[in-house]
Amino acid sequence: MHSAAAPILIEHADDPRLDAFRAVRDRDLLAREGKDARAGRFLAESPLVVDRILARTPCVEALLSDEIHAAHFAAISSNAPVYMGSRALIDAVTGFPFHRGVIACCRRPDPATLTLDRVMPTHRGSLTVLLIDGVNNIDNMGQLYRNAAAFGVDLVVLSPNCHDHLYRKILRVSIGYSATIPTVMSSDWEADLIRLRDEFGLMLVAADAGDDSVSLESVTPSPRMGIIMGNEFDGISAASRRTAHAIVRIRMSEGVDSLNVATASAICLHRLNAAQLR
């Protein structure tokens, strides 16, 4: 049985043990620009998010906590050290007013492990995959993962032009699910869609309000579903349109042409994933 280590009191903001937590905003900027700050590590914040990550993945390397939460995280953090400091010290280290109690430094998975061959379940039973096509809005990405958890999605596949799903604010919006739901980072979107359809036997349904769409209600779900959601400005990509078995629209009041992608995903997942939720 794991014996909890005591939190480690930190009294000076320049303590080198806190280097992984420094200048969070600068790291966020570099991540948005696609620079190498994304490589190797990601940061997760807030008690709920960090609790979920600790419970479901061994990726946490170290935690920085205020006095209120330190004992709790020391009790559940296994081998990861828990550094404890005042709110003022944490603000100085992270570079922004810190009000969420805890921040965790976590190992990123090796991108070579985030492929269909490594992540796709091998069983031939019922399966639901959420395929996110070109979504870059932070709030939408986080909410898509939260919806995926709510509706029993087994796997998320991201197109190459999606936002980093381990970005700190996406983790917060998703309440940690973007780090715990199995995820594939596609390097060839159309090729992966074709494999999901032809090799893995998924029925691919894409949500789009174009002229070639049919009503969502007209589609009979398959036990193995792939549900494609595109971004709000451009919709689904040409590759998604070419490979999908069906393109569906959600009925709305006259004069309303679209829904937020996160809202639309919840409606589609509820309709097309109902068999797994019974």
Sequence and secondary structure as in RCSB ss.txt:
>XXXX:A:sequence
MHSAAAPILIEHADDPRLDAFRAVRDRDLLAREGKDARAGRFLAESPLVVDRILARTPCVEALLSDEIHAAHFAA
ISSNAPVYMGSRALIDAVTGFPFHRGVIACCRRPDPATLTLDRVMPTHRGSLTVLLIDGVNNIDNMGQLYRNAAA
FGVDLVVLSPNCHDHLYRKILRVSIGYSATIPTVMSSDWEADLIRLRDEFGLMLVAADAGDDSVSLESVTPSPRM
GIIMGNEFDGISAASRRTAHAIVRIRMSEGVDSLNVATASAICLHRLNAAQLR
>XXXX:A:secstr
       EE   TT GGGGGGS HHHHHHHHHTT GGGSSEEEEESHHHHHHHHHH S EEEEEE TTTHHHHHH
H TTS EEE  HHHHHHHHTS   SSEEEEEE   GGGSSHHHHS    S EEEEEEES   HHHHHHHHHHHHH
TT  EEEE TTS  TT HHHHHHTTTHHHHS EEE SSHHHHHHIIIIIS  EEEEE  STT EEGGG    SEE
EEEEEBTTTBS HHHHHH SEEEE    TT     HHHHHHHHHHHHSHHHH 
